């Protein structure tokens, strides 16, 4: 009694409740710590993943930069010519390191590249420029270490071997004999005077990670380092160059520090504290070092072979680190605050528990009191419910004659609850016209029928509608014992029914006025109503349709005579699944003719049950006629497209193929028919045929560029791998509403290009000697002068004239004179280099352009040519025709504004050579 009056729980109850409460708060504290720790680790892991992505994107950019520099160098005609001569010389001298001739050509290539090599080192950080011959990998010239050459690296430099094999550019990280680096490798080609293209070898440009790591450090505020496995480095790099691979850790990671943006990693390597990485995942760890907390991210590094074959072991790893000292200190302070909060919450919860236990005891007593009061209110609630529903109840005991009405029943009849209720009172309120019907219903109920009747009553002079239902209780002798019933006022419902009948009349007027055909069906598919427009289109009367199965009457066959099963009918489908439908169909008139309709079917649902459907249809004969006209027009268009002299591909705005022709399939050897390509993905088809081109990647990139710009491109030429040349037009398809798609036109112009090349050859070649004619030679002279001004390279020009050539013609005849000109051309071509240009300027006058040749070198070459001509007379049949040449030599000057100035100096030197007796070489 004391506890109850004070409201405090007993000490034992408090103790039993406090023990699990303390356990709960301890568990909450542990869960808070585990959650925060897991969140910390997840945040660090996400940071590690972002750092790895940043490094890999930067590495890809660096590879593409090296590839671009290698491609630029390999496209230099002088490089191609020198490398071509070097390869021929090396093959003639037995391969390997070659002999004296090869060494001279190698030095010439190095001298040519030296200025550009300095620029590459300074501007782009390039550390390696390396020419290699295939098959395999034979070093020809290391521009970065020109004294080392002639060695083979077939089993080491796989990227070079693959480029030599596929003759396609490649990029990747790889370790060579001297150092490791990020490399871009391209094939080098040479095209001779006849336009024949030959493969020479591979050229690679390589750089280290140093500059890129420093740039990344500045961008993301983290240290970056590249660590290479000791076994990998020492199995590839020459021993004297291994120190260039950076510091080495004999313990722990057993690795070389290839590159680093900060110095902390050296201490970690020395103390062997770096975490190990074993698979292809990204490792995220915290490291406490010298009073600071570091977040370390480490992930594997794959070389070129590792990218090609992911199953191969990695060659090293990338390490990224950030100082997290301040961040972790703040995190630890937050943990302390959280635990203090948990302790405080426990104290408050303990106090609250004591209060709740006391309040609970008081509350139990109150709920008992409330339940008692609620029981007494239930009857009042029942009365209120009857009032809301306007539903009264009554009960009659036949033996005692007692009739009891509820309060709502009295309200319905407008009586006071004090008035005694009996059957006579009830009958007095029933409408006189309904009393006989009510008595008949009662008698039928006594015989076993349900008592459920609607009738009118008159209350205060107003007519009201009520619905009565009753359940009769009979004894074994089938005598009435008692009756329980309800009475509900339904005046509002009856008023609504009357309104509904009026609305139904309006609906009939709307159906009659509608221009579309409208009819309804029941769940069996029988027509329940149909409007005049539908009857007019079908040719039936209303009596012929209503009550009939609509499908069997005017929807039972297809226009081609095939039977149309009822289960496939859209109206039957809507009756089955309750889904609305809109479709094209064919209806059958009473006279048997078919006409096309646009049919819309909507289900009818009442009280959650499907009770039928409404069908609305329109005669679309005019639309079908228009569609047929459109089909014929498309057929004519398809005929025009198929007879077009080139390949056509039309794509929509999503690059789905709308139409194409057989010529397109033939041009690209596509096995599918034009019809099968309709709807196909245009991008996928491009990917399938791009291998047909000489430069597949360039072709795909150009396609992307055109699609992005959406501007017309006309007469663009494409080189095919099989030697053909295609011409392509692109037109964006537009109308007033905007962009609609892409139109591509392809034409085979191989024959035309061959004729153009032949015409060009005839326009630039001297017919008699096969040498470049005067116009072409002067063009090459201007080009070489431009290179001289741009790169500062030396170049010289020889003006050559056959001495006393008129006497040869006069003495031997013009036929012999023509053969003498051809004889000189053959001798000169043999004496000149591949990169030199020999041309006939007219009559017996010739000129030779000597790139990369100083005045002394030009003089020596001219003297050799003069001596050879004098020593090798022309033999025509049995006739020997000796002759000599005079040569003027001029070198390019920095103040030469045009080639005519060089030509004039050489011509003046030639004139002096003739004045001095001919058969001489004279310098300008």
BELGI-V288980 format. One record per backbone hydrogen bond with DSSP energy under -0.5 kcal/mol. NH is the residue of the N-H (numbers start at 1). CO is the residue of the C=O. E is the energy in kcal/mol with one decimal. If there is no record, write none. Layout:
{{NH | CO | E} {NH | CO | E}}
This chain:
{{5 | 1 | -2.0} {6 | 2 | -2.2} {7 | 3 | -2.3} {8 | 3 | -0.5} {14 | 10 | -2.1} {15 | 11 | -2.5} {16 | 12 | -2.5} {17 | 13 | -1.8} {18 | 14 | -2.0} {19 | 15 | -1.8} {20 | 16 | -0.8} {21 | 17 | -1.1} {22 | 18 | -2.6} {23 | 19 | -2.1} {24 | 20 | -2.4} {25 | 21 | -2.1} {26 | 22 | -2.3} {27 | 23 | -2.4} {28 | 24 | -2.5} {29 | 25 | -2.4} {30 | 26 | -2.2} {31 | 27 | -2.7} {32 | 28 | -2.7} {33 | 29 | -2.0} {34 | 30 | -2.8} {35 | 31 | -2.9} {36 | 32 | -2.6} {37 | 33 | -2.6} {38 | 34 | -2.7} {39 | 35 | -2.6} {40 | 36 | -2.4} {41 | 37 | -2.5} {42 | 38 | -2.5} {43 | 39 | -2.5} {44 | 40 | -2.4} {45 | 41 | -2.5} {46 | 42 | -2.6} {47 | 43 | -2.2} {48 | 44 | -2.4} {49 | 45 | -2.4} {50 | 46 | -2.3} {51 | 47 | -2.3} {52 | 48 | -2.4} {53 | 49 | -2.2} {54 | 50 | -2.2} {55 | 51 | -2.3} {56 | 52 | -2.6} {57 | 53 | -2.4} {58 | 54 | -2.1} {59 | 55 | -2.6} {60 | 56 | -2.1} {61 | 57 | -2.2} {62 | 58 | -2.2} {63 | 59 | -2.4} {64 | 60 | -2.2} {65 | 61 | -1.9} {66 | 62 | -2.2} {67 | 63 | -2.3} {68 | 64 | -2.1} {69 | 65 | -2.1} {70 | 66 | -2.5} {71 | 67 | -2.5} {72 | 68 | -2.3} {73 | 69 | -2.1} {74 | 70 | -2.6} {75 | 71 | -1.4} {76 | 73 | -1.4} {80 | 76 | -2.3} {81 | 77 | -2.6} {82 | 78 | -2.7} {83 | 79 | -2.6} {84 | 80 | -2.1} {85 | 81 | -2.4} {86 | 82 | -2.4} {87 | 83 | -2.3} {88 | 84 | -2.2} {89 | 85 | -2.7} {90 | 86 | -2.7} {91 | 87 | -2.3} {92 | 88 | -2.0} {93 | 89 | -1.9} {94 | 91 | -1.1} {95 | 90 | -3.1} {98 | 95 | -1.8} {103 | 99 | -2.3} {104 | 100 | -2.3} {105 | 101 | -2.1} {106 | 102 | -2.7} {107 | 103 | -2.3} {108 | 104 | -2.1} {109 | 105 | -2.2} {110 | 106 | -2.3} {111 | 107 | -2.9} {112 | 108 | -2.2} {113 | 109 | -1.8} {114 | 110 | -1.6} {115 | 111 | -0.5} {117 | 113 | -2.9} {118 | 114 | -2.0} {119 | 115 | -1.7} {120 | 116 | -2.4} {121 | 117 | -2.2} {122 | 118 | -2.3} {123 | 119 | -3.0} {124 | 120 | -1.9} {125 | 121 | -0.9} {126 | 120 | -1.5} {127 | 206 | -2.5} {128 | 206 | -2.0} {130 | 204 | -2.4} {131 | 141 | -2.7} {132 | 202 | -2.6} {133 | 138 | -2.7} {134 | 200 | -0.5} {138 | 133 | -2.5} {139 | 137 | -0.6} {139 | 151 | -2.8} {140 | 131 | -2.9} {141 | 131 | -1.6} {143 | 129 | -2.8} {143 | 141 | -0.8} {144 | 129 | -0.6} {145 | 142 | -0.5} {146 | 143 | -0.5} {148 | 145 | -2.0} {149 | 147 | -0.6} {150 | 139 | -2.0} {153 | 137 | -2.5} {156 | 153 | -1.4} {157 | 153 | -2.9} {158 | 156 | -1.3} {161 | 157 | -1.7} {162 | 158 | -2.6} {163 | 159 | -2.0} {164 | 160 | -2.5} {165 | 161 | -1.7} {166 | 162 | -3.2} {167 | 163 | -2.7} {170 | 185 | -2.5} {172 | 183 | -2.0} {174 | 181 | -2.2} {176 | 179 | -2.1} {181 | 174 | -1.9} {182 | 207 | -2.8} {183 | 172 | -2.9} {183 | 181 | -0.5} {184 | 205 | -2.4} {185 | 170 | -3.2} {186 | 203 | -2.5} {188 | 201 | -2.9} {190 | 198 | -2.5} {192 | 190 | -0.5} {192 | 196 | -2.3} {195 | 192 | -2.0} {198 | 190 | -3.2} {200 | 188 | -2.9} {201 | 188 | -1.1} {202 | 132 | -2.7} {203 | 186 | -2.5} {204 | 130 | -2.3} {205 | 184 | -2.3} {206 | 128 | -2.4} {207 | 182 | -1.8} {208 | 125 | -0.6} {213 | 209 | -2.9} {214 | 210 | -2.2} {215 | 211 | -2.1} {216 | 212 | -2.4} {217 | 213 | -2.6} {218 | 214 | -2.0} {219 | 215 | -1.6} {220 | 216 | -2.6} {221 | 217 | -1.9} {223 | 321 | -2.6} {225 | 319 | -2.2} {226 | 259 | -2.6} {227 | 225 | -0.5} {227 | 317 | -3.0} {228 | 256 | -2.6} {229 | 315 | -2.6} {230 | 254 | -2.4} {233 | 229 | -2.3} {234 | 230 | -2.5} {235 | 231 | -1.0} {236 | 233 | -1.6} {237 | 233 | -2.8} {238 | 177 | -3.7} {241 | 238 | -1.6} {242 | 238 | -0.6} {242 | 239 | -1.1} {244 | 241 | -1.3} {245 | 242 | -2.2} {246 | 243 | -1.5} {249 | 255 | -2.9} {250 | 248 | -0.6} {253 | 251 | -0.6} {254 | 251 | -1.3} {256 | 228 | -3.1} {257 | 247 | -2.9} {258 | 226 | -1.7} {258 | 256 | -1.2} {259 | 226 | -1.2} {261 | 224 | -2.5} {266 | 263 | -1.4} {267 | 263 | -0.8} {267 | 264 | -0.6} {268 | 264 | -1.6} {269 | 265 | -2.4} {270 | 266 | -2.2} {271 | 267 | -2.2} {272 | 268 | -0.6} {272 | 269 | -0.7} {273 | 268 | -1.9} {274 | 268 | -0.5} {283 | 281 | -0.6} {283 | 298 | -3.1} {285 | 296 | -2.6} {287 | 294 | -3.1} {289 | 287 | -0.6} {289 | 292 | -3.0} {292 | 289 | -1.3} {294 | 287 | -3.4} {294 | 292 | -0.5} {295 | 322 | -2.8} {296 | 285 | -3.6} {296 | 294 | -0.7} {297 | 320 | -3.3} {298 | 283 | -2.3} {299 | 318 | -1.8} {300 | 281 | -0.6} {301 | 316 | -2.7} {304 | 173 | -2.4} {307 | 303 | -1.8} {308 | 304 | -1.8} {309 | 305 | -2.9} {312 | 309 | -2.1} {315 | 301 | -1.8} {316 | 301 | -1.0} {317 | 227 | -2.8} {318 | 299 | -2.9} {319 | 225 | -2.9} {320 | 297 | -3.0} {321 | 223 | -1.9} {322 | 295 | -1.6} {324 | 293 | -3.0} {324 | 322 | -0.7} {328 | 324 | -2.9} {329 | 325 | -2.2} {330 | 326 | -2.1} {331 | 327 | -1.9} {332 | 328 | -2.5} {333 | 329 | -2.1} {334 | 330 | -2.0} {335 | 331 | -1.7} {336 | 332 | -2.1} {337 | 333 | -2.2} {338 | 334 | -2.2} {339 | 335 | -2.3} {340 | 336 | -2.3} {341 | 337 | -2.2} {342 | 338 | -2.1} {343 | 339 | -2.2} {344 | 340 | -2.5} {345 | 341 | -2.7} {346 | 342 | -2.3} {347 | 343 | -2.1} {348 | 344 | -2.3} {349 | 345 | -2.7} {350 | 346 | -2.6} {351 | 347 | -2.0} {352 | 348 | -2.6} {353 | 349 | -2.5} {354 | 350 | -1.9} {355 | 351 | -2.0} {356 | 352 | -2.9} {357 | 353 | -2.7} {358 | 354 | -1.7} {359 | 355 | -2.6} {360 | 356 | -2.9} {361 | 357 | -1.5} {362 | 358 | -1.6} {363 | 359 | -2.6} {364 | 360 | -2.2} {365 | 361 | -1.2} {366 | 362 | -1.7} {367 | 363 | -2.5} {368 | 364 | -1.7} {369 | 365 | -1.9} {370 | 366 | -2.7} {371 | 367 | -2.7} {372 | 368 | -1.7} {373 | 369 | -2.0} {374 | 370 | -2.7} {375 | 371 | -1.9} {376 | 372 | -1.4} {377 | 373 | -1.1} {378 | 374 | -0.9} {378 | 375 | -0.6} {379 | 375 | -0.5} {381 | 377 | -2.3} {382 | 378 | -2.3} {383 | 379 | -2.0} {384 | 380 | -2.2} {385 | 381 | -2.7} {386 | 382 | -2.3} {387 | 383 | -2.0} {388 | 384 | -2.4} {389 | 385 | -2.4} {390 | 386 | -0.8} {391 | 386 | -2.3} {392 | 390 | -0.5} {392 | 487 | -3.4} {394 | 485 | -2.4} {395 | 404 | -2.3} {396 | 483 | -2.9} {397 | 402 | -2.5} {398 | 396 | -0.6} {398 | 481 | -2.0} {399 | 481 | -0.7} {401 | 397 | -1.9} {402 | 397 | -0.6} {404 | 395 | -3.2} {406 | 393 | -2.4} {410 | 406 | -1.9} {411 | 407 | -1.9} {412 | 408 | -2.4} {413 | 409 | -1.8} {414 | 411 | -1.1} {415 | 410 | -2.7} {419 | 416 | -2.2} {426 | 422 | -1.8} {427 | 423 | -2.6} {428 | 424 | -1.6} {429 | 425 | -0.7} {429 | 426 | -1.3} {430 | 426 | -0.7} {430 | 427 | -0.6} {431 | 456 | -2.2} {434 | 431 | -2.2} {435 | 431 | -0.8} {435 | 432 | -0.7} {438 | 434 | -2.1} {439 | 435 | -2.4} {440 | 436 | -2.2} {441 | 437 | -1.9} {442 | 438 | -1.9} {443 | 439 | -2.2} {444 | 440 | -2.1} {445 | 441 | -1.7} {446 | 442 | -1.7} {447 | 443 | -0.9} {448 | 445 | -1.4} {449 | 444 | -2.5} {451 | 470 | -0.7} {452 | 450 | -1.0} {453 | 468 | -2.2} {455 | 466 | -2.3} {457 | 464 | -2.6} {458 | 429 | -2.6} {459 | 457 | -0.6} {459 | 462 | -2.7} {462 | 459 | -2.1} {464 | 457 | -3.0} {466 | 455 | -2.8} {467 | 488 | -2.7} {468 | 453 | -3.0} {469 | 486 | -1.9} {470 | 451 | -1.7} {471 | 484 | -3.0} {473 | 482 | -2.9} {474 | 472 | -0.5} {475 | 479 | -2.5} {478 | 475 | -2.1} {481 | 473 | -3.3} {482 | 473 | -1.2} {483 | 396 | -2.4} {484 | 471 | -2.0} {485 | 394 | -2.7} {486 | 469 | -2.8} {487 | 392 | -2.4} {488 | 467 | -2.3} {489 | 390 | -1.9} {490 | 465 | -2.3} {491 | 465 | -0.6} {494 | 490 | -2.2} {495 | 491 | -2.0} {496 | 492 | -2.1} {497 | 493 | -2.2} {498 | 494 | -1.8} {499 | 495 | -2.0} {500 | 496 | -2.6} {501 | 497 | -1.9} {502 | 498 | -1.6} {503 | 499 | -2.4} {504 | 500 | -2.7} {505 | 501 | -1.5} {506 | 502 | -1.6} {507 | 503 | -2.5} {508 | 504 | -1.9} {509 | 505 | -1.5} {510 | 506 | -2.1} {511 | 507 | -2.7} {512 | 508 | -2.0} {513 | 509 | -1.7} {514 | 510 | -1.6} {517 | 617 | -2.6} {519 | 615 | -2.2} {520 | 529 | -2.2} {521 | 613 | -2.6} {522 | 526 | -2.2} {525 | 522 | -2.3} {527 | 548 | -2.7} {528 | 520 | -2.9} {529 | 520 | -0.9} {531 | 518 | -2.5} {535 | 531 | -1.8} {536 | 532 | -2.7} {537 | 533 | -2.0} {538 | 534 | -2.2} {539 | 535 | -2.4} {540 | 535 | -0.8} {545 | 541 | -0.6} {545 | 542 | -1.2} {546 | 542 | -2.5} {547 | 527 | -3.1} {548 | 545 | -2.3} {550 | 525 | -1.7} {550 | 548 | -0.7} {553 | 549 | -1.4} {554 | 550 | -2.4} {555 | 551 | -1.5} {558 | 562 | -3.1} {561 | 558 | -2.2} {564 | 556 | -2.5} {565 | 563 | -0.7} {568 | 565 | -1.2} {569 | 566 | -1.3} {573 | 569 | -2.0} {574 | 570 | -2.2} {575 | 571 | -2.1} {576 | 572 | -1.4} {577 | 573 | -2.9} {578 | 574 | -2.3} {581 | 601 | -2.1} {583 | 599 | -2.5} {585 | 597 | -2.5} {587 | 595 | -2.3} {588 | 554 | -1.8} {589 | 593 | -3.2} {590 | 538 | -2.4} {592 | 589 | -1.8} {595 | 587 | -2.0} {597 | 585 | -2.9} {598 | 618 | -1.8} {599 | 583 | -3.0} {599 | 597 | -0.7} {600 | 616 | -2.7} {601 | 581 | -2.8} {602 | 614 | -2.5} {604 | 612 | -2.7} {605 | 603 | -0.5} {606 | 609 | -3.0} {609 | 606 | -1.8} {611 | 604 | -2.5} {611 | 609 | -0.6} {612 | 604 | -0.9} {613 | 521 | -2.0} {614 | 602 | -2.8} {615 | 519 | -3.2} {616 | 600 | -2.7} {617 | 517 | -2.8} {618 | 598 | -1.2} {620 | 596 | -2.0} {620 | 618 | -0.7} {624 | 620 | -2.4} {625 | 621 | -2.2} {626 | 622 | -2.1} {627 | 623 | -2.7} {628 | 624 | -2.2} {629 | 625 | -2.2} {630 | 626 | -2.4} {631 | 627 | -2.4} {632 | 628 | -2.3} {633 | 629 | -2.3} {634 | 630 | -2.7} {635 | 631 | -2.2} {636 | 632 | -2.4} {637 | 633 | -2.5} {638 | 634 | -3.1} {639 | 635 | -2.1} {640 | 636 | -2.1} {641 | 637 | -2.8} {642 | 638 | -2.5} {643 | 639 | -1.5} {644 | 640 | -0.6} {644 | 641 | -1.0} {647 | 746 | -3.0} {649 | 744 | -2.2} {650 | 659 | -2.7} {651 | 742 | -3.2} {652 | 656 | -2.5} {653 | 740 | -1.0} {655 | 652 | -2.2} {657 | 680 | -2.7} {658 | 650 | -3.7} {659 | 650 | -1.4} {661 | 648 | -0.9} {665 | 661 | -1.4} {666 | 662 | -2.5} {667 | 663 | -2.6} {668 | 664 | -1.7} {669 | 666 | -0.8} {670 | 665 | -2.6} {677 | 673 | -1.2} {678 | 674 | -0.6} {678 | 675 | -1.0} {679 | 657 | -3.3} {680 | 677 | -2.4} {682 | 655 | -3.3} {682 | 680 | -0.6} {685 | 681 | -1.9} {686 | 682 | -2.0} {687 | 683 | -2.1} {688 | 684 | -1.6} {689 | 685 | -1.5} {690 | 686 | -1.4} {692 | 689 | -2.1} {693 | 690 | -1.7} {694 | 719 | -2.4} {696 | 693 | -0.5} {699 | 695 | -2.4} {700 | 696 | -2.5} {701 | 697 | -2.6} {702 | 698 | -2.3} {703 | 699 | -2.0} {704 | 700 | -2.1} {705 | 701 | -2.1} {706 | 702 | -2.5} {707 | 703 | -2.5} {708 | 704 | -2.0} {709 | 705 | -2.1} {710 | 706 | -2.7} {713 | 730 | -2.3} {716 | 728 | -2.8} {718 | 726 | -3.0} {720 | 718 | -0.5} {720 | 724 | -2.8} {721 | 692 | -3.4} {723 | 720 | -1.6} {726 | 718 | -2.7} {727 | 747 | -3.0} {728 | 716 | -3.2} {729 | 745 | -2.4} {730 | 713 | -3.4} {731 | 743 | -2.4} {733 | 741 | -2.7} {734 | 732 | -0.6} {735 | 738 | -2.0} {738 | 735 | -1.5} {740 | 733 | -3.3} {741 | 733 | -1.2} {742 | 651 | -2.2} {743 | 731 | -2.1} {744 | 649 | -3.0} {745 | 729 | -2.5} {746 | 647 | -2.8} {747 | 727 | -2.3} {749 | 725 | -2.2} {749 | 747 | -0.8} {753 | 749 | -2.7} {754 | 750 | -2.4} {755 | 751 | -2.0} {756 | 752 | -2.3} {757 | 753 | -2.8} {758 | 754 | -2.2} {759 | 755 | -2.5} {760 | 756 | -2.7} {761 | 757 | -2.8} {762 | 758 | -2.5} {763 | 759 | -2.1} {764 | 760 | -1.5} {765 | 761 | -0.9} {766 | 771 | -4.2} {767 | 765 | -0.5} {770 | 766 | -2.4} {772 | 838 | -1.0} {773 | 764 | -2.2} {777 | 773 | -2.4} {778 | 774 | -2.3} {779 | 775 | -1.7} {780 | 776 | -2.2} {781 | 777 | -2.1} {782 | 778 | -2.1} {783 | 779 | -2.0} {784 | 780 | -2.4} {785 | 781 | -2.0} {786 | 782 | -1.9} {787 | 783 | -2.0} {788 | 784 | -2.2} {789 | 785 | -2.1} {790 | 786 | -1.9} {791 | 787 | -3.0} {792 | 788 | -1.8} {793 | 787 | -0.5} {796 | 850 | -2.0} {797 | 890 | -3.1} {798 | 848 | -2.8} {799 | 888 | -2.8} {800 | 798 | -0.5} {800 | 846 | -3.1} {801 | 886 | -2.4} {802 | 844 | -1.5} {803 | 884 | -2.5} {805 | 802 | -1.0} {807 | 804 | -0.6} {808 | 804 | -1.1} {809 | 805 | -2.1} {810 | 806 | -2.7} {811 | 807 | -2.8} {812 | 808 | -2.7} {813 | 808 | -0.6} {813 | 809 | -1.5} {817 | 813 | -2.0} {818 | 814 | -2.7} {819 | 815 | -1.8} {820 | 816 | -2.2} {821 | 817 | -1.9} {822 | 818 | -2.1} {823 | 819 | -2.6} {824 | 820 | -2.3} {825 | 821 | -2.1} {826 | 822 | -2.2} {827 | 823 | -2.0} {828 | 824 | -2.7} {829 | 825 | -2.2} {830 | 826 | -1.7} {831 | 827 | -1.7} {832 | 828 | -2.1} {836 | 833 | -0.7} {837 | 849 | -2.1} {839 | 847 | -2.9} {840 | 772 | -2.3} {841 | 839 | -0.6} {841 | 845 | -1.6} {842 | 845 | -1.4} {845 | 842 | -2.6} {846 | 800 | -3.3} {847 | 839 | -2.5} {848 | 798 | -2.3} {849 | 837 | -3.3} {850 | 796 | -2.9} {850 | 848 | -0.5} {851 | 849 | -0.6} {852 | 794 | -1.4} {853 | 850 | -0.7} {858 | 854 | -2.4} {859 | 855 | -2.4} {860 | 856 | -2.5} {861 | 857 | -2.2} {862 | 858 | -2.6} {863 | 859 | -2.4} {864 | 860 | -2.2} {865 | 861 | -2.3} {866 | 862 | -2.6} {867 | 863 | -2.4} {868 | 864 | -2.4} {869 | 865 | -2.3} {870 | 866 | -2.0} {871 | 867 | -1.9} {872 | 868 | -1.3} {873 | 871 | -0.5} {874 | 881 | -2.4} {876 | 874 | -0.6} {876 | 879 | -3.2} {877 | 875 | -0.6} {879 | 876 | -2.4} {881 | 874 | -3.9} {881 | 879 | -0.5} {882 | 880 | -0.6} {886 | 801 | -2.5} {887 | 920 | -2.6} {888 | 799 | -2.8} {889 | 922 | -2.7} {890 | 797 | -2.4} {892 | 795 | -2.7} {896 | 893 | -1.5} {897 | 895 | -0.6} {901 | 898 | -1.3} {902 | 898 | -0.7} {903 | 899 | -2.5} {904 | 900 | -2.4} {905 | 901 | -1.9} {906 | 902 | -2.3} {907 | 903 | -2.2} {908 | 904 | -2.2} {909 | 905 | -2.2} {910 | 906 | -2.2} {911 | 907 | -2.2} {912 | 908 | -1.9} {913 | 909 | -2.0} {914 | 910 | -2.0} {915 | 911 | -2.2} {916 | 912 | -1.8} {917 | 914 | -1.6} {918 | 913 | -1.8} {922 | 887 | -2.5} {924 | 889 | -2.8}}
